[in-house]
Amino acid sequence: MAPAAWYEDGKFGIFIHWGVYSVPAFESEWYPRNMYIQGSAPFEHHREVYGEQNVFGYKDFIPEFTAENFDADTWATLFRRAGAQFVVPVAEHHGLFANEGVVGLACRWPGRGRGLPMMGVLTLSIGKTSTCLTLPSPALT
């Protein structure tokens, strides 16, 4: 299968990697995996900062990922001003946490945060700037 025209023709694009792993903000988006691998830096960091993994696991970061400062219009404006011709937000990453309901976590965790669908709000905001937005299949992320 040939790459999409927007990808072939685009000279500059932005891939957004943002999720629950930004709460511990240690090393990379692979934190949810690596924090359970004994001897790894994330494993040791987690034990030192949060305690034993069987007591405070990755799931315990979810309520702390509130995205309280998320502003889709500001992001979209920044992407356009930077010259991005396409934007690809990764809707689901290594932690298997789907970002569709991330702003407020309303899709899976009712009563937390603002309850706005991040991907939907971001799609509308980016659409106003004439920047191409694509949402990859979770199988590709």
Secondary structure in CASP SS format (residue, H / E / C, confidence):
PFRMAT SS
TARGET T0000
AUTHOR 0000-0000-0000
METHOD secondary structure of the structure
MODEL  1
M C 1.00
A C 1.00
P C 1.00
A C 1.00
A H 1.00
W H 1.00
Y H 1.00
E H 1.00
D H 1.00
G C 1.00
K C 1.00
F C 1.00
G E 1.00
I E 1.00
F E 1.00
I E 1.00
H C 1.00
W C 1.00
G C 1.00
V H 1.00
Y H 1.00
S H 1.00
V C 1.00
P C 1.00
A C 1.00
F C 1.00
E C 1.00
S C 1.00
E C 1.00
W C 1.00
Y H 1.00
P H 1.00
R H 1.00
N H 1.00
M C 1.00
Y C 1.00
I C 1.00
Q C 1.00
G C 1.00
S C 1.00
A H 1.00
P H 1.00
F H 1.00
E H 1.00
H H 1.00
H H 1.00
R H 1.00
E H 1.00
V H 1.00
Y C 1.00
G C 1.00
E C 1.00
Q C 1.00
N C 1.00
V C 1.00
F C 1.00
G C 1.00
Y H 1.00
K H 1.00
D H 1.00
F H 1.00
I H 1.00
P H 1.00
E H 1.00
F C 1.00
T C 1.00
A C 1.00
E C 1.00
N C 1.00
F C 1.00
D C 1.00
A H 1.00
D H 1.00
T H 1.00
W H 1.00
A H 1.00
T H 1.00
L H 1.00
F H 1.00
R H 1.00
R H 1.00
A H 1.00
G C 1.00
A C 1.00
Q C 1.00
F E 1.00
V E 1.00
V E 1.00
P E 1.00
V C 1.00
A C 1.00
E E 1.00
H C 1.00
H C 1.00
G C 1.00
L C 1.00
F C 1.00
A E 1.00
N H 1.00
E H 1.00
G H 1.00
V C 1.00
V E 1.00
G C 1.00
L C 1.00
A C 1.00
C C 1.00
R C 1.00
W C 1.00
P C 1.00
G C 1.00
R C 1.00
G C 1.00
R C 1.00
G C 1.00
L E 1.00
P C 1.00
M H 1.00
M H 1.00
G H 1.00
V H 1.00
L H 1.00
T H 1.00
L H 1.00
S H 1.00
I H 1.00
G H 1.00
K C 1.00
T C 1.00
S C 1.00
T C 1.00
C E 1.00
L E 1.00
T C 1.00
L C 1.00
P C 1.00
S C 1.00
P H 1.00
A H 1.00
L H 1.00
T C 1.00
END
